[in-house]
Amino acid sequence: MANTTRKTKKTPVRRTAPRAAALSAKQTTAGVFGALCALWMLYATLTFSPFSWGTLAEELILALCALFALRLLCFAKLPNGLIAACLILLPAGIVLYGAYAAANLNADFTRALCLAGTAAFTLLTARVLDDRADGVVLTALLFCAALPSLFAADTLLITEFARLLLAAGVLAAVAALREKAVWFAFIAAGLTGVAGAAGYFAALYGAGVGAAFLVCAPKKQKGLWTFAALLAAGLPVAVRLLTAARLPEQSALLLGNLLAPGMIAVAIAPHMIRIYAVGLLLFSVRCALGKESATALPVLLALIGAAAFRLVFPAASLEIWMDVPLLCVLAAVGTAKTGRTRGR
């Protein structure tokens, strides 16, 4: 009989291992910077003067208790129908209150429309980052708690438009990385670029989004993704230069807010930022440990870019309430996923 040769099947070598390791290292770096940003926010919102360990403990415990109370909602499996309910009820409620304020408080109804759109894009971003309804529900609750301060924020109308466009741009960037569709990346760059009309801060948002594109870009389309990243960082600067020269001083976009902050908005403002900071810290720790997908990098890096602009150019930066959409998403998703067991 002829000798037969037995062919053994060799285990194919995974060529993506080095790229996965590099991506994990970059996610760890982003998580570390996110944690530093969260600690900075915590330090900036502490209200004790002079220093008191008791006051420090009270303020931190209050933020932790608020997040733990929200986390209790996630122990029961929330129905997916709550996602559609939040997407409908929250923007609709903002529009209804905006109509009431316009009729009785001489407020600008356009601002309410901008906030409603921002809320919708924020909830959609949370839906992409969390497959369960928990993240969307917690995002809606955190956004609702910020509404008293958002309605009475001392911002121009063009800034409200910019917040809406930046929330939409971050959502497009997240969708681009999830679907590996470069045309979503160009949409994100365009939205971020138009938001540059309100100020140079949009360029740092765009730089964060562009950095996420460079980190997660597929090798086959590296050139297109790099071009989209450059547009995301450069278009806001170009649009800002054109707007500063062309926008008339009497434009309706430069009107200020007619609503004054109420007692509730003033009282809860530092506590809300502190709650967001603790939630951001939870999310950053998960990202540093490699427990978050690369899809979340545009949100985290855009927030880090905004914090960098606020640190380097404090005179030209806006209040931290400008970053509420990103903070709500990261704090809610980080809180919802912390302690979640596999298979739930």
N, C-alpha and C positions, 0 to 999 in steps of 0.2 A: 504494500500500500504506500502511496505517496504521502510523504510527510506534509501535513497541513499546518499552516501557520495561523496561530491564533492572534487576532487583532484585538488589542486592548484599547478601550476608549479612554482617552486622556481628558482629564477635567480642564475645560477651557479656562485660560487665565483671564481674570477680569482686568480689563485695561482701564476701567473707570476708577479703580481704587485710588491712584494718586490724586485725581481730580476731586474725588469725594473727600479725601483727607484735607486737601487744600481748602475746599469749600467749608468743611467743618472748622478749620482753623480761623477762617475769616468770619464765620458766624460767631465763634467764641470771642473774637476781637470786638465785633459789633455788640455782643452781649455785655462785655466789660464796659464799653463806652456808654451803653444804655444804663447800666447800673450806676456809673458815675453821674450821669445826668439826673437819675432819680434821686440820688443822695444830695446832689446840689439843690434840687427842687425842695427836698425835705428841709434842708438847712435854711433856704430862703423863706420858707413859710412858717417857721417857728416864731411864735409871738412873745416868748418870755423876755422880759427886760426888768430887772437884771436876771441873770441866769438862775434857774431853779430846777433841780432834778425832778421835783414833783410836777411842775408844769410841763416839763419835757415828756415825762412818762404819760401824763394825762393826754397830751395832744397826739402822741404816737399810738397810745392804746385806743383812742377814739377812731383813728384812721383804720387800725387793724380790726376793730370790732365792726366797723362799717363793711369792710371787705369780707369778713367772716360771715356776717349776716347775709350778704349777697351770695356767698359760696354755699350757704345752706339751701338756696333755691336750686342748686345744681345737683343735690343728692337725689332728688326725684327726677325721673326722666321726663323732661319737658316735651310736650308735643311739638312737632314741626310746624303745626299751624300757627304757633306763636310768632314764627318768623314773619309770615305774611301779615299777621295782626300788627306787629311792631312797625313794619314797613309802611303800613297804611295809616295807623292811628297816630304815630308820632308826628310825621309831617303834616297830617291833616289837623291835628291839634295846634301845631305852631301856626298854621295858616289862619285858623279860626281866631286864635288869640291876637294875631297880627291885625285881622280885620276889626276886632273889637278895639284894640289900641288905636288904630287909625281913625276910628269913628269917635272915640271918647277921649283919647289922650293925645290927639294930634301927632301920632307917631307915623313913621314912614312905612307903608305897607310893603314896599319893595324889600326892606330889610327882613321882614318876616318870610317873604318868599325865598330869599337867599338862605336864611336859617333852615327853612324846611328842606330845601335841596341839599344843604350840607348834612342835615340829619339823615336823609335818605342814602346819600353816598357813604356816610359813616357806617350805617347799618349793613349796607351791601359789602363793605370791606370786611366787617366782622364776620359776615356770612361766608366769605371766601376763606378766611383764616381758620374758622372753626366749623366743622361739619355738623355739629350738633346745634340745637337751638339755644343752648346756654349762653354762648358768646354774644349772640344778637340781643337776647333779653337783657343781659347785664349792661351791654352797650347802650341800649335804650334807656335804662334806668339811670346810668351815669350821665347821659346826655340831658335827660330831663332835670336832673339835679343842678346842672350848669345853666339851664335856661334863664333863671332870674338874672344872672350876671351877663349872659350873652345878649339878652334883650336890651339891657341898659349900658352896654359897653360903650366907652368913649372912643368910637372908631368912625371913620368916614365910610360913606356908602361904597366907595371903590374898594375899601378893605374888606367889606362884607362879600362883595363879588369875588375878591381874591381868595377868601377862605373857601367859598363854594368851589372855585376852579381848582384850588389845591387839593381839596378833598376828592374831587372827580379825577384829578391827575394821579393821585396816589392809588385810587381804585383801579385805574387803567394800568398802572405799573404792576400792581399785584396780579391783575388778570393776564398781563403779558408774560410774567414769569410762570404763572400756573399753566397757561395754555401753550407756552413757548411760541407765542405769536408776536413777531417783531412789529407788526403794524399797530398793535396795542401800545407798544413802547413809543412809537411816533405820536400817537394820540396823547399819551401822558406828557410827552415833551411839549406838544402844542398847548395843552391846557396849562401846564406850569409856566410856559412862556407868556401867555396872555395874562396870567396872574401877576407877572412882573410889572404891570402897569401901576400896581399899588405900592411898589417899593422893591428895593434890592433884596429883601429877605427871601423873596421867591427864588432867587438864584441859589441860595443854600438848600432850600427844599429840593430844587432841581438837581443840585450836586449830590444830595443823598440818594435820590432816585437813580441818577446816572451811575453812581457807585454800585448800586444793587444790580444794574444792568451789566456792568463790567464784570462783577463777581460771578453772576449766574448765566452769562450769555453762552449759548451753544457754540461749539467750535466751528460748525459749518457756516454759521451766520455771524461770526465775530465782528466782521466789518460793519454790518448794518446795525448791530447792537451798540457798537462803539460810537457810530454816528448819532444814534438816538440819544446816547448818554451825553455827548457833547452838545446836542441841541437842548436837552433838558437843563443843562447848566448855563448855556450861553444865551438862549432866547430870552429869558427874563431880563438880563442886563440890557439887551438890545431894545426890547419893548419899553423898558423903563426910561432909557435915554430918549426914545421917540415920544413917549407920553409926556415927559417933563418939558419937552420943547413945544409940543403941539396941543396939549390939553388946556383949554381956556380956564381961567381962574373962576369963572362963573358957572362952570359945569355942574350939573346935578350930581355927578359922581363924587364931588368934593364936599357935599353937604354932610354936616355932623349929625349925631344922634340927638333927637329932641327929648328922649326919655332919660330921666335921672335915676340912678340906682336907688332902690328901696332899702329898707332896713334888713330885709331877709337876704338880699344879694350881698350886702356888705358883711353880714354876719357869717354867712356860710362860705364866702369866697376862699379864705385861706384854708379852711377845712377841706373843701373840695379839691384844691390843688394838692394838698397833702395826701388825700385818698388816691388821687391819680398817680402821685409819685410812688406810693407803696405798691400799687398795682403794676406800674411800670417796672419797679424793681423785681417783682415776681416774674414778669415776662422776660426781663433781661437775664435773670438767672437761668430760666429755662432755655433761652437762646444760647447762652454761654455753655450750657451742658449738652448742647446738640439735640434738644428735645423739640425744637421748632423747625419747621421746614424753611427752605430758602425763600418761599413765597412771601414771608413776613418781613424780609429785609428792606423793601422799599419804605414801609411804614416806619420801622425803627431808625433807618439811616436818615430819612427825611426829618424825623424829630431830632436826631442828633445834630443835623445840619442847622436846624432852627435854633437849637441851644447854642451852637458855636457862634452863630451870628449875634445872638443876644449877649454872649460873653465878650465878643471882640468889639462889637459896635453897639454899646448900650444906649447911646443917645439916639440912634436911628432905628432901634428895634421897637417892636410893639409889645404889648402885654402878653403874658403867657396864655391868655385866653384865646389867642389866635391859634394855638396848637391843640385846642380842646378836641377836635375830631380825631387826631392821632392819639392823644392821651386816652380818650374814651375807648378806642379800639384795643390798644395795647393793655390797658388796665383791666378791661373786661375779659379779654381772651386769656390773659395771664392768670386772672383770678379763677376763671371757669375751668381752666385746664390743670391748675395746681391741685395735686391730690387726687386727680381723676385716675381711676384704675383702668387697666387695659380691658377692652371689650365692653366698656360702658359708654 
